[in-house]
Amino acid sequence: MDEQPGLSEQYRRASAWPLFVALGLPLAEIGVLFGLVPVAVGGLLLFVGSIAGITQESGYVERPWNLLAGLGGVLLVLGAVLALSQIPFSAGALTAALASNGLVVRGVSIVIAGFVAIGVGGVGRFVEPQSV
């Protein structure tokens, strides 16, 4: 008789990535909603990093770095659209908008997370040792 009915030898361990996705998305939402830049950046990085890790673990991609950089690019574009939609184009408008407009702060925090994800994805491709 089978000691562990219903379990396959193919799936021996559980993945930790869903926990990080479940933590990253609410942290990102809370940080963006309340204008908490470190929480928003950390939550967005945790979320996109977890997505890249899940896709590698499930076998959709061989290495997660390109996907991480691509998701960072999406964050960069979305944050820039949000921030630039609130800034009038004039000299010193960005600093004035950062001081007075909460949407600009939220957009800038998304842009920061995008830049960091692109940087980590770009550097990770060269730092990771090649598999044998």
N, C-alpha and C positions, 0 to 999 in steps of 0.2 A: 504494500500500500504506500502511496505517496505521502511523505512527511509534510509537505507544504502544498496542498491542493490549490490549483488555480495560479500558481506562480510558475513562470517559465524560466528556464536557465538563461535565456537571452537577456532578461531584465533582472539583474541581480541587485541593483541599488536604486534608490530614489534620488531624483534631482533636487538640488537646492535652489535652482534658479527661480521657480515660481514664487518662493518666499521673497526673493529680492525684487521681483516684479511687483508683488503685492505691497511691498514697503516703498518702493521707489515712486510709484504712481501717486499714492496719497501724499507723500512728502513733497513731491513736485507741485501737486495741486494746492496744498496748504501754503507752500512758499510763494507761489505765483499769486494766489488769491489775496494773501495778506501782505504782499510786498516784502517778504523776508528773503533777501537775495541769497544768503548762504544755504538756507534750507531749499530754496527753489533750484539752485545750481546743483547741490548734492543729490536731491531727489531725481532731477532730470538725468544726471550722469549715472545714477544707480539704475534707473529705468532703461536707458538706451544700452548701457553696458550689459544688463541682464538679457535684453533682447538679443544682442550679439552673442552672448554666451549660450543661450538656449538654441539658437540656430546652429552653432558649432556642435553642441552636444548631440543634437538630433540628427546631424549629418547633412544638413542643407548647405553648409559652407565648410570649407576645409580649415580656414583661419578666420577669426572674427573681426580682424582689424579693418578690412575694407567696409564691412557693414557698419561698424562703429563710426568710421569717418563719414559714411553716407548719411547715417542718422544724425550725426552732428551737423552736417550741411543742411539737413531739413530743419533742425532747430535754429540754425543760424538764419535761414531765410524767413522762417515764421516769426522769430523774435524781431528781426529787422523790419518786417512789414508792420508788426504791431507798434514798434517804437516810432518808426518814421511816419506812420499815419497820424501821430499826435503832435509832430514837431513842425511848426511853421519854418519855412526856409529863410532864415536870416542869421546875421552874425550873432553869436552868443545864444542862439535859441536852444541849443542842446543843453547847456548848463542850466538855463532858466527852466526848461521843461523837466530836467531831472529833479530840480528842487520843488517843483509845484505839481507835476503831473504823475500820478501813480501808474498809469498805463505805460509810460516811458520806462519807469524803473522796472516794471515787470518784463517788458520787451527786452531791455538791456540784460536782465538776468538770464533770459532764455538765450540771448546771443552769446553771453559768457559761457554758458553750458555747451553751446554749439562749438565755440572755439576750442574749448578744452577737449571735447570729444573728437574733433578733427585732429587736434594735436596728438592725443593719445593714440588714435587710430593710425596716424602717419608714422609716429615713432615706434609703435608696437610692431609694425611689419618688419622693421630693421633690427629690433632688439631681441625679438623672440628667436630662440635657437631653431635651426632647421631640424625637422624630424628625420630620423634615419630610416 
